[in-house]
């Protein structure tokens, strides 16, 4: 493309964005017949459903982007969750041509690409082409850029979230009622409920085939969306796998703090008594969800969207099953803490070989999706949501009942290049909270909710909104990972070994395979095997980050 053509196209793009910003209304694109090709690859999330013969490469959203925006998204390959990042790393090691735009939610994978020299300076492209709306949303979480910065360059664009990954405690209220129990507020009360849910036949089937609580700790002790275990450790005053500040203002690694030993002792006791499942060390959140859908689990910690999946799938099997969200219980001294996920869920990477035309097409696409967060039109995305997320009735009303949607309800935001909706954190949180409190919603609120796949009138969304209120009221217990930089030099060399040692030690204690005293040996070995140097490097980064503008 010639310089004059590039200049002209940029001038037109800037004029469109300026007009939209001044009018306060999103610009409706004109239908186009030809499209600019943007290549990508796609992870097949197990909760993503396609219908009408559609696929990751060819679906209603992809067709809409091509026919309406002129952005022809070509999916070179797709893969299941367990294989996706492996294929990405193989693609990099084999020196294959990269797709124009792709994403990952595995930091090690993103790091590999960021240091490969094969990515575009994404921050520079973002500054040049992102709309004012997208920039304003990103400005609310400036820390989200930190992990993707190398030598002052932003090598990937964080896929930001509204930070609602914090857990509440979901409890089978029908089991509580059947056994005449109340919801627990501390660990002692929790253990009483766990025991009853395990031993006293809460589902009244005459078989001892249920258990009190479930966790997902396969390959990690944090970041599982369903089956979160961070709050158990938090009840003792420390959370594993994250960096927090000590009394001297220095960052320390959570997994080696003495409070962790007490939490492991409690988990070992629960495991020995049978209050948790036998296979927690082999379970990811998908397995925990299956256990819940099978009606075996009485309590589990999870985010607000637990009320959508797996709760609705459980209700299809057992309409009488009732999970209700409750606050996270406190430790016996009143201590309460839970892990608050990052303000990003992954990152978008852009190939250094992307054409200028494809680069501009990608930002045109993203900018349009972000206008769904500022519009007052609840049906802003109906061109591809209608018939999938909901159906529009002749009178203009919306019906999101899966039984009334031909082929059933699907969530189309999962078809996007990001694999999620465009997030404007403050606007999303405000709309969700108003809905959860039963307050009157504005047209803008409804537009925000519909962009997330939420129909404000859908009664099935009530547990989700109730969980949002419960979660918000406990925001003071949130704990974040204060180290947000790329892996330090020693991390790159030693982290795989140290993380495996940590996981093996914790699992062996919980399963009763090793005495509790092995924790002290682990702490010493961790420090001597690179942990001491990592701690020094992390604090150097932290000090540097505090002095940056």
Secondary structure, DSSP 8 states (H G I E B T S, - for coil): --HHHHHHHHHHHHHHHHHHHHHTS-------S--EEEEEEEEE-TT----TT--SSSSHHHHHIIIII-EEEEEEEEEEHHHHHHHHHHHHHTT----SEEEES-HHHHHHHHTTT-B--HHHHHHHH--HHHHHHHHTTGGGGGGGEETTEE-SEEEE--S----EEEEEHHHHHHTT----SBHHHHHHHHHHHHHS-TT-SSS---EEE----TT-SS--SBS--HHHHHTTT--TTSEEE-TTS-EEEGGGSHHHHHHHHHHHHHHHHT-B-TTGGG--HHHHHHHHHTT-EEEEEE-GGGGTTTHHHHHHH-TT--EEEE---B-TTS---EE---SEEEEEEEBTT--HHHHHHHHHHHHHHHGGGT-S-TTTTHHHHBTTTBEE-TTS-EE--GGGSTT----GGGGSSSSS----HHHHHHHHHHHHTT----HHHHHHHHHTT--TT-GGGHHHHHHHHHHHHTGGGEE--S--S---HHHHHHHHHHHHHHHHHHHHHHTTSS-TTHHHHHHHHHIIIIIHHHHHHHHHHHHHHHH--
